[in-house]
Amino acid sequence: MPAHPPKGLIVLSSTERLPNGRSAGFWLPEAAYPWRALLAAGWDFEFASTRAGRPPMGGVDRSDPPQRMFLEDPTVQDRLDRARTPDQLSPSDYGVVFVAGGHGAIMDLPGDERLIRFLGDYWAGRDFAVIAAVCHGVGALLDVPAPDGTPLVAGHRVTAFTQEEERAVGLDEVVPYFLGEALTERGAHYEAGEPFRRHVVTDGALITGQNPASSAALAQKGVELAGGRPLPRHWLRRTAPAASVASAASGPPRAR
């Protein structure tokens, strides 16, 4: 019997609305690009969120092929409907963990004790536990402990959505804090690139992206780092390998 392909986890926000009433949810490309990268590498995938079931979605652009494929893929839609909370998952099942952003992520991911415990156990449970978080999804790392009890981000080079970008989108008075300041307070070495331009920082097994423009590069780096080999050249539009298609067709992964 063939071995099961390795599996990646994509963590999504379940926040439906921001305090000002604006719709939230996870930012679609920040989930769609990791999904495409996992399939291109022959990996399986699963979704997790702070509430079981389908999380809300924002940032949809159907003119973008990876996003359109994500929306039209029946396995993706079925697994979004079956998204589980972190306490229902085993960290040892995953070879890479992606954390998508969207403004909803800064509201529910950082304070979710189940996610904090899952990420801490995942990071401590293997020699090279790849975590790739983008935009506001980086907030999920704020209170995750390293094995020695210090903040996981302490001493690491990281990036995240900037204060300048918050002002530009008119949400600097809505977010509860600025990620750059919160990361710095926990001992991280925060690096900001140009607003709304691709900026990805890799420090060991920790990969962070500044904004949605960083999603594709972060997805590629995360899967390549976890898998130990490069993705196909046209991975964003490439048809999934047969092994991955067969795995996806079998339905949602069963808990071990």
C-alpha positions in Angstrom: 0.0 0.0 0.0 1.5 3.4 -1.0 2.4 5.8 1.8 0.3 8.8 2.5 1.7 12.0 1.1 3.0 14.6 3.6 0.4 17.1 4.8 0.4 20.8 5.4 -2.0 22.8 7.6 -3.4 26.2 6.6 -4.7 28.2 9.6 -7.6 30.6 8.9 -9.4 33.3 10.9 -13.0 32.9 11.8 -13.7 36.6 12.6 -16.6 37.7 10.5 -16.5 41.5 11.2 -14.2 44.0 12.6 -15.2 46.3 15.4 -16.1 49.0 12.9 -18.5 46.6 11.2 -16.4 46.0 8.2 -16.4 42.4 6.9 -13.3 40.4 7.8 -12.5 36.7 7.4 -9.3 35.2 6.0 -7.7 36.8 3.0 -8.2 34.4 0.1 -4.9 34.6 -1.7 -3.1 34.0 1.5 -4.7 30.6 1.7 -5.0 29.8 -2.0 -1.3 30.2 -2.7 -0.1 27.9 0.1 -2.7 25.4 -1.2 -1.3 25.6 -4.7 2.2 25.2 -3.4 1.3 22.1 -1.4 -0.4 20.5 -4.3 2.5 21.3 -6.7 4.8 19.5 -4.3 2.5 16.5 -4.0 1.4 17.2 -0.5 -2.0 16.9 1.1 -3.6 19.8 3.0 -6.1 20.6 5.7 -7.7 23.7 7.2 -7.9 24.8 10.8 -9.7 27.8 12.3 -10.8 29.2 15.7 -14.3 27.9 15.1 -15.2 24.6 13.5 -16.7 24.7 10.1 -16.4 27.1 7.2 -14.5 30.3 8.0 -15.5 33.6 6.4 -13.5 34.8 3.4 -12.4 38.1 2.1 -10.1 39.6 -0.6 -11.6 37.5 -3.4 -10.3 38.1 -6.9 -11.6 35.6 -9.4 -9.4 37.0 -12.1 -6.4 35.5 -10.3 -6.1 31.8 -11.4 -5.0 30.3 -8.1 -7.9 32.0 -6.3 -10.3 30.9 -8.9 -9.0 27.3 -8.8 -9.3 27.4 -5.0 -12.9 28.6 -5.1 -13.9 26.0 -7.8 -12.1 23.0 -6.3 -14.7 20.7 -4.7 -12.2 19.2 -2.3 -11.1 22.6 -1.0 -14.7 23.6 -0.5 -15.5 20.4 1.4 -12.5 20.7 3.6 -13.3 24.4 4.4 -16.8 23.2 5.5 -15.0 20.6 7.7 -12.3 22.9 9.1 -11.4 21.9 12.7 -10.2 23.8 15.7 -6.5 23.4 16.7 -7.3 21.2 19.7 -8.8 18.6 17.4 -5.5 18.3 15.5 -2.2 16.5 16.2 0.9 18.6 15.5 2.9 15.6 14.5 0.6 15.1 11.4 1.9 18.2 9.6 5.2 18.9 7.9 4.5 22.7 7.5 2.0 25.1 9.0 0.8 28.2 7.1 -1.1 31.0 8.8 -3.1 33.2 6.5 -3.9 36.8 7.3 -6.7 39.3 6.6 -7.6 41.8 9.3 -9.8 39.2 11.0 -6.6 37.2 11.9 -5.4 39.9 14.3 -8.7 39.7 16.2 -9.0 35.9 16.9 -5.7 34.1 16.2 -3.4 35.7 18.8 -5.6 35.0 21.8 -6.7 31.5 20.9 -5.2 29.3 23.6 -5.8 26.2 21.5 -3.8 27.6 18.6 -1.1 28.9 20.9 -0.8 25.4 22.4 -0.9 23.7 19.0 1.8 25.9 17.5 4.0 25.6 20.6 3.8 21.8 20.5 4.4 21.8 16.7 7.5 23.9 17.1 8.9 21.9 19.9 7.9 18.5 18.5 10.5 18.3 15.7 14.0 19.5 14.8 12.8 21.6 11.9 9.2 22.7 12.3 8.4 25.1 9.4 5.9 27.8 10.2 5.0 30.4 7.5 2.8 33.3 8.5 1.8 36.2 6.3 0.4 39.7 6.9 -1.9 39.8 10.0 -1.5 36.0 10.4 1.9 36.7 11.9 -0.1 37.8 15.0 -0.8 34.2 15.7 2.8 33.8 16.8 2.8 36.6 19.4 2.1 34.5 22.5 3.4 31.1 21.3 6.2 29.9 23.6 9.5 28.4 22.5 10.5 25.2 24.3 12.4 27.3 26.9 9.3 29.3 27.7 10.5 32.5 26.0 8.4 33.9 23.1 8.9 31.9 20.0 9.6 35.1 18.0 12.2 36.3 20.4 15.5 36.7 18.6 14.0 36.0 15.2 13.9 38.3 12.2 10.3 38.7 11.2 8.0 41.0 9.3 4.2 41.6 9.2 1.7 44.2 8.1 3.1 47.6 8.9 1.7 50.6 10.7 2.0 52.6 7.5 0.0 50.0 5.6 -2.7 50.1 8.4 -3.0 53.9 7.9 -3.2 53.5 4.2 -6.2 51.2 4.4 -7.9 53.3 7.0 -7.8 50.7 9.8 -5.1 52.1 12.0 -7.8 53.2 14.5 -9.5 49.8 14.3 -6.8 47.3 14.9 -6.1 46.6 18.6 -2.3 47.1 18.2 0.3 47.4 15.5 2.0 44.1 14.8 5.5 45.6 14.4 5.3 47.1 17.9 3.9 43.9 19.4 6.5 41.7 17.8 9.3 44.0 19.0 8.0 44.0 22.6 8.4 40.2 22.5 12.0 40.4 21.5 11.6 39.9 17.7 13.8 41.8 15.2 11.0 43.4 13.1 11.8 44.3 9.6 9.4 46.4 7.4 9.7 46.6 3.6 8.1 49.0 1.2 4.3 49.4 1.7 2.3 46.8 -0.3 5.4 45.4 -2.0 6.5 41.8 -1.6 8.7 41.3 1.5 9.4 37.9 2.9 11.8 37.2 5.8 13.2 33.7 6.5 15.0 33.0 9.8 15.7 29.3 10.2 12.3 27.5 10.0 10.3 30.6 10.6 9.0 32.4 7.5 7.0 35.6 7.6 5.5 37.8 4.9 4.6 41.4 5.2 1.4 41.7 3.2 -0.8 40.0 0.5 1.8 40.7 -2.1 4.1 38.4 -0.2 1.8 35.4 -0.3 3.1 33.6 -3.3 6.8 33.9 -2.4 6.0 32.9 1.2 4.0 29.8 0.1 6.8 28.7 -2.3 9.5 29.2 0.4 7.5 27.4 3.0 6.9 24.3 1.0 10.4 24.2 -0.5 11.9 24.5 3.0 9.7 21.8 4.4 10.1 19.5 1.5 13.7 20.0 0.7 13.3 20.6 -3.0 12.2 23.3 -5.4 8.7 23.6 -6.8 8.0 23.3 -10.5 8.7 26.5 -12.4 5.0 27.3 -13.1 3.6 25.9 -9.8 0.9 28.6 -9.4 -0.8 27.4 -12.6 0.5 23.9 -12.9 -1.9 21.0 -12.6 -1.5 19.1 -9.4 0.6 15.9 -9.5 -1.3 12.6 -9.8 -0.4 11.5 -6.3 -1.9 14.7 -4.8 -5.0 14.5 -7.0 -5.6 10.9 -5.8 -5.1 12.0 -2.2 -7.5 14.9 -2.5 -10.1 12.8 -4.2 -10.3 10.5 -1.2 -11.9 13.3 0.8 -10.8 15.1 4.0 -7.9 13.5 5.9 -8.9 11.4 8.8 -7.7 12.2 12.3 -5.0 9.8 13.4 
